[in-house]
């Protein structure tokens, strides 16, 4: 199981100076403090039900999973089992409920406000010239596990190297980026202090991955979106159960709007879900019933 190397819960993560992880003076967006109350309630309910929880980890557990993982995604709190098939199933069932919600509208509102569209905030952003295509890379510690180098080469061939800009993860310092640059013969890197939202807005194509919330943000911004994931590691991601459908559904934004509205999605925000405690309760009832179905299915 892999996860946060500093804190084991959201509040501890957002209150820990990011300089503890890197030398870049940045911090979490203030919008994540809006999720702390929901995190506290979720953990209380999981403890009452005697279910193990984890914050922002990846693992491969059986269908009769042991752990419910929760993390943040596009400003929301999301919950899912540490079993990819079960996590995909919850999103499938959520979409099938055919409900209407305001989650996408809420993201659009954040995008319209300075700094609210990004996960991290810098003391001062640096201007960076956007290119035709933007490749949003995961952290250096996950680069080799999740990035298909063949797909990256195809992207460069399609657009031309001079028309592709690579964006590193803002709090990752790793030699993997240098290795990638050397292997590709030198590529164009975005400034470390550049604004990701601005770069996506000014790009025509955005290449994301199963482990990045930019898959949703770029679609909402109306960009042409594709991925560069390694097929065999799609099941070890915190966002994969959502991004899987964003990369495969003909209407990604419409799919997300409909799926997020259902309690079965495990997508929560106190500012969007009027009865967010009830939504958490309903999700837990649903996912534990689904888990019980598989208790003796494979023995």
N, C-alpha and C positions, 0 to 999 in steps of 0.2 A: 504494500500500500504506500502510495506516495502523496504528499500534500504539502501544506505550508510548513516551512522550516523555522518559523518564528512563533506563531500563535496558532491555537487550535480552534479559534472561533472568529466570527466576523468582527465583533467589537475590538478584540485584541489586535486583529490585523489592521484595521483602519486607524487605530490609535498608536500603532508602532511606527516611528519615523522610518520612511523607506530608505533613508541613508544607511540604515542597519544592513540593508541588502546590497546597496550599491553606493557609488559616490555622486549620483545624480540627485540634486536637491528637488525632489518632487514628492507629492503626497496624494492620497486617495481623494477623489472628488467628495465634496461635502454631502452629496446626495445619498451616499451610502449610510449615513447616520440615520436616515429615514427607515432603514430596514432593521435596526437593532432591536426594536420592540418585537417585531415579528420573529426574529431569531430567538429571543428569550422565550416567547410563547411556544415556538416549535420545540425547543429543547425540553421545556416542561412537559409537553404532551408526549414526547418520545420517551421520556423517563417514566411517566405514568404507565405507558404501554409496554415498558421494558424492552424497548427497541434501541439498538445501538445507532449512534449518529456520528458523522464525521464532517468536518468542514473542508471543502475544496480538496478532495483527494481523488485518486483514480485507483481502481482495483478490479479484479475479475472474480466475482463471487458466483455461487450457483444460482439457479432459478429460485430456489428457496433461499433468498439472500439473507444475510445477517445484518447488513448496514444500510441505512438511508443516508445518502450524501446530500449536503446542501452547500450552495455557493451563490455568487452573484452573477447575473447575466443581463447585460443591457440595462442595468439599473434596477433589476428585479431580484428577489430572492427566489431561487429555484431549488426544488427537491426531487431526487430520483434515487432508485435503488442502484447499488453497485453491481448491477447485472445489465448488460447492454440490451438484451432481448426484452427484459421486463421494462426497462426505461423507454425503449421504442414503443412497446405496447401501451404504456400509459399515454404517450402523445397521440397514438392512433385512436385510442378510446376517447381522449379529450376532444379531438377533432370531430369524432363521430357524434358527440353530444350536440353539435350544431348550434352553439350559443354565440351571442354577440357580446363583445367586450370593448374596453377603451384602452387596452394596453399599448397598441400601436400609436394611438393618438397621444398617449402620454410620452412615448419616446419622441415623437415629432415635436412636442412641446419642449422637451429637454434639448433637442437639437437646435431649436430656435433661440435658446438662452446661452449666453457665453459660458463656456466651460462645462455645461451640464451634459453635453453629448459624449464627453470623454470619461474614461474610468479614472485617469490620473490627471493631476493639474501641476503645471510648472509655475515657478515664480514669474517667468516671462517666456513667451513663445518666440521662436526664431522663424523668420520667413524661409520657406523652402519652395522652390519652383516645382510644381507638380508635373508629372509626365502623363502620357496617354494611358498607361497601365500602372497600377500600384499593387505591389506584393506585400502583404502584411504578414510578417514572419512571427512564429512563436518564439518563446525564450530559447536562448542557446542550449539550455539543458534538455529541451524537447525537440530541437531542430532535426537531428538525425533520425529520431524515432518516428516523427510524424510527417516529415517533408519528403515528397517524391522528387528526386533530383531530375528524373526524366521529364516530369511535368514542368519543372522550372525551365529546363532547356527548351521545351516546346513553347512556353510563354515568351521566352526571349526571341525565339525564331519567328513566332507569329507577329510580334510587335516591333522587333528590332531592338537591340540592346540599348540604344540611346533613348528609346521611348518607354523604358521600364524603370520605375523607381522602387527600391526596396526599403521597407520600413522595419527596423529592429524593434523588438519588445523594449519598452522604455526603462525597465528596471533589470535588464539582463545583461551581464557582462560575461562573455564567453568566447573562447577561441573558435567555436564552431562557425561563427560569422566570418572570421578571417579565413577559415578553411573553405567556406562556400565561395567567398570572393576570389580566392586563388584558383579554385577548381573551375570557376566560370570565366576566368581570365579578366577579372575586374568588372564590377557592376556599379551602378549609380545608387548611392545610399542617401536616404533622407537625413537631414540634420537631426541629431539626437533630441533637440529641444523643439522640433517641429510639431505642429498640431495635427494629429491624425484625422480628426473630423474634417478639417480644412482640406487636407490632401485627398481624402475620399471624395469630398464635394467637387474638387477640381479635376478629378480623374474620370475617364470614361469607363475603364475596366478596373475592377477590384478583385484581386485574387486572395482568398482567405483560406481558412481551414476548419476542421472539426473542433479545434480548440480555441476558436476566436469568436467573440461576439460581433466582430465586424461583419460576419456573414449576414446577420440580420440588419445591422445599421446600414450597410452598403445597399442592400435591397430596398430599404425604406427611402434611401436617398435616390433611388431610381437608377442605380448603376448596373452595368452588366457584370454579374458575379459568377465566379467559378472557384474551384478549390485546387489544391496541390497536395492532397493527402495521400499517405501510403495506405493502401487498401487494408492490409492486415492489422493495422493498429487503430482502426476507427473505434474499436470497442473499449479503448482505454482513454476516454476523454470525459471531462465534466460537462461539455456542451454537446457532445455527439448525438444525443437522443433528440435534440432540437435541430441542430445543423444538418443532420441526415436528411430531414424533410425540406429544409431550406435549399439544399443543393439538388433535390430531386423532384420537388413539387412544381407544377407549371405556374402556380401563383403563390410564391413564397410568403409574401406579405399578407395575403388573404388567409393563407393556411395558418400563419402565426396568430393573426387576430382572432380567428375562430377557435384555435386550440387553446390559447392562453386564457380564454374566457372560462373554460371549464375547470372545476376543482381538480379533476384528474390530471391536469397538466403539471401540477406542483409549482406553478408560476404565481408568485404572490407579491403584492405591493399594497401597503396600507393606504396609499393615496389613490389607488385605482379600485381596489376591491373593497367595497363598502363594508361587507361582513368578512374581513380577511381572516379572523379567527375561525369563523365557520368554514371558510374555504380550506384552511389548514386541517381542521377536523375531518372534513369530508374527504380530503385527499388521503389522509392516514387510514380512514375506514376503507377506502377503495383499494389502496395499494397493499394493505395487509390482507384483505380478502383475496386479492389476486395472488399474493404470495402463498396463501394457504392452499390454493388450488394445486400448487406444484409440490406440496410437502412430500408426497409419496409418489410423485409422477416418475421419477428416475431414482431408483435405489439399487 
